Amino acid sequence: MDFVNTAMANYQIVHETRYQYGSAVSLSQQQLHLLPREVPWQRCLSYQMQSNPQPSWDKSGFDAFGNPVRWLTFDVPHHHLQIRSEMTVEVLSHQAGRNLYQCQSWESVRDALNYRAQAMSPHAFEAACVLFESPCVRIKREIGAYALDCFPPGAPLLVCVHALMQKIFAEFVFDPEATTIATPVIEVLQRRRGVCQDFAHLMLACLRAMGLPARYVSGYLLTRPPPGKPRLIGADASHAWISVYSPGFDGQAEWVDFDPTNNLLPDTEHITLAWGRDFADVSPLRGIILGGGAHVPEVEVTVTPLDEIVSAPAADYAGDD
């Protein structure tokens, strides 16, 4: 993939997940979305994954959305599972100076995807996959009503989506204690509180309620420590935002990212991992186990600009349980 000389950023990212089980796990099968997706503005320069214990079966491939996936099986009894992913990623600026008025009206985009019992273009077919309800994004009348004032007749699609992003940012409070992974979108709307995953799901529900295709994007976000303070190891977290389908006047189509948690268009400080219908499609780590008892995962993510890195010994992950 060719890159042009433009504004860019390089990062080292460490994503570590640890499970300490209350009793032995006899069998564990895990699916990992931890290898960054290559897109025109991003490429992964290096990547390595380590686990303790070592998997008895390890396979890499792609899911239905084209995201890199790794599947692991552990068939030896173990009391803990530790997976560490480390990568170096280059991200180019791709949203700076975007003109939100240079796009079709939102009604044109909606109407173009109405079912006509005829073949669809590859772009339209891809968009149709994220046009309807999904397991974590239910479409309710109240959600459509909430979004309606952001979509006046004839307005450019991206201007409307930007207005919706601003509305969610202004009217919702970031509160890690307010929701869980299982909290329905309608409850998020009622409580006006949540985290990035909730705000992404809500924005997706609003867009789909208006007949517009949009997908969930999983990735990382560079967070900045207070002035004069060092960057804390493990202080970052996985992030989520949305991407809306925007067909051009020339027959081409693109997907434009919006981050309702931070009220901005993601650029060089967002690192894309994967995308799908919602969080359930692209969870960084999910699986099934036999046994294990009570357990709560511990997750640490550190995103560090390469020019800030000081050499340090790598952690030792050798050995089995």
Helices and strands as residue ranges (DSSP letters): E 8-32, E 42-52, E 57-62, E 68-74, E 78-92, H 106-112, H 122-128, H 141-147, G 148-150, H 157-171, E 173-174, H 185-191, E 193-194, H 196-209, E 214-221, E 238-247, E 253-258, E 270-276, H 279-282, E 285-291, E 298-305, G 306-308
